[in-house]
């Protein structure tokens, strides 16, 4: 049975969903010297690549569990929280006209 892409993740094209690629450092390409290496494709985790942006509030809820421990986890929670509660610039024209008919006549 083969795996298929999901609405949020797709199979990595580099490792074809295996999570690792085969490397061969020999000059002659001897197949006995091949060894597996973790896939280094951007965003590949166990052969899957997330193709939908992560919701910052969901990320914040996961980070909150570890925020009570000092060090990296607390700093990461602070960064995510600052990003979530920061102001977002809105476009200048909030209600663009979509139809030409109000201008007619």
C-alpha positions as CSV (number, residue, x, y, z in Angstrom):
1,X,0.0,0.0,0.0
2,X,1.4,3.4,-0.9
3,X,0.9,6.6,1.0
4,X,-0.9,9.5,-0.6
5,X,-0.7,13.3,0.0
6,X,-3.0,14.7,2.6
7,X,-4.7,18.1,2.7
8,X,-2.0,19.4,5.0
9,X,1.1,17.3,4.1
10,X,2.7,16.0,1.0
11,X,5.2,13.2,0.4
12,X,8.8,14.6,0.2
13,X,10.1,14.5,-3.4
14,X,13.7,14.0,-2.4
15,X,13.3,10.8,-0.3
16,X,10.0,9.7,-1.8
17,X,8.4,9.4,1.6
18,X,11.2,7.3,3.2
19,X,12.7,10.0,5.4
20,X,16.2,9.0,4.4
21,X,18.2,9.0,1.2
22,X,21.1,6.7,0.2
23,X,24.6,8.1,-0.1
24,X,27.7,6.7,-1.7
25,X,31.0,8.3,-1.1
26,X,33.2,5.9,-3.1
27,X,34.9,7.1,-6.3
28,X,33.8,4.1,-8.3
29,X,30.2,4.1,-7.2
30,X,30.5,0.7,-5.4
31,X,27.0,-0.3,-4.3
32,X,28.4,-2.0,-1.1
33,X,29.5,1.4,0.3
34,X,26.0,2.9,0.2
35,X,24.6,4.1,3.5
36,X,21.3,5.8,4.5
37,X,21.3,9.5,5.6
38,X,18.4,11.5,7.0
39,X,16.7,13.5,4.3
40,X,17.9,17.1,4.2
41,X,15.2,18.5,2.1
42,X,13.7,21.8,3.4
43,X,10.8,20.9,5.7
44,X,11.1,17.1,5.4
45,X,10.1,15.3,8.6
46,X,10.0,11.5,8.3
47,X,9.3,11.8,4.6
48,X,6.5,14.3,4.9
49,X,6.5,18.1,4.1
50,X,3.9,20.4,5.5
51,X,2.3,22.3,2.7
52,X,-0.1,24.4,4.7
53,X,1.0,27.3,7.0
54,X,1.0,26.5,10.7
55,X,-1.6,28.4,12.8
56,X,0.4,30.5,15.3
57,X,-2.3,30.1,18.0
58,X,-2.0,26.3,17.7
59,X,1.8,26.6,17.9
60,X,1.4,28.8,20.9
61,X,-0.8,26.3,22.7
62,X,1.8,23.5,22.1
63,X,4.7,25.8,23.3
64,X,2.7,26.8,26.4
65,X,3.1,23.3,27.9
66,X,6.8,23.6,28.0
67,X,7.0,27.3,28.9
68,X,7.4,26.6,32.7
69,X,10.8,25.1,32.1
70,X,13.6,27.6,32.0
71,X,15.9,28.0,29.0
72,X,15.1,27.3,25.4
73,X,11.5,26.4,25.9
74,X,10.6,29.5,27.8
75,X,12.4,31.7,25.3
76,X,10.6,30.0,22.4
77,X,7.3,30.5,24.1
78,X,8.1,34.2,24.5
79,X,8.9,34.6,20.8
80,X,5.8,32.8,19.6
81,X,3.6,34.8,22.1
82,X,5.1,38.1,20.9
83,X,4.4,37.1,17.3
84,X,0.8,36.1,18.0
85,X,-0.2,39.2,20.0
86,X,1.7,41.8,17.8
87,X,-0.3,44.3,15.7
88,X,-0.9,43.4,12.1
89,X,-0.9,46.1,9.5
90,X,-4.2,46.2,7.6
91,X,-4.6,47.2,3.9
92,X,-5.4,50.9,3.3
93,X,-8.7,50.3,1.5
94,X,-10.8,47.8,3.5
95,X,-13.8,47.8,1.2
96,X,-12.7,47.8,-2.4
97,X,-15.5,48.1,-5.0
98,X,-16.0,44.8,-6.7
99,X,-18.8,45.7,-9.2
100,X,-19.0,48.4,-11.8
101,X,-22.8,48.8,-11.6
102,X,-22.9,51.2,-8.6
103,X,-21.0,53.8,-10.7
104,X,-23.4,53.5,-13.7
105,X,-25.8,56.2,-14.7
